[in-house]
Amino acid sequence: MKQKRPPFGLRMPNDLHEWVKEKAEEQGRSMNNFVVTTLQSVRAEEATAQK
C-alpha cells in the first residue's frame, strides 16, 4: 500500500503554470498528475539513455 505524503508546494513562473494548466486540461488530467507523469517520463528517458 502506498504511503500518503504531505503536500509538496511547487513554485513556478506564471507562464509555466499556465502551460501546465492548459496541457493538463487538454489531457483530462489534474495538474498534479500531469507534472508527476511528465517527471516520470523524463526519469525513464534518462535511465534509458544511461544504459
Buried (B, 14 or more C-beta within 10 A) or exposed (E): EEEEEEEEEEEEEEEEEEEBEEBBEEEEBEBEEBBEEBEEEEEEEEEEEEE
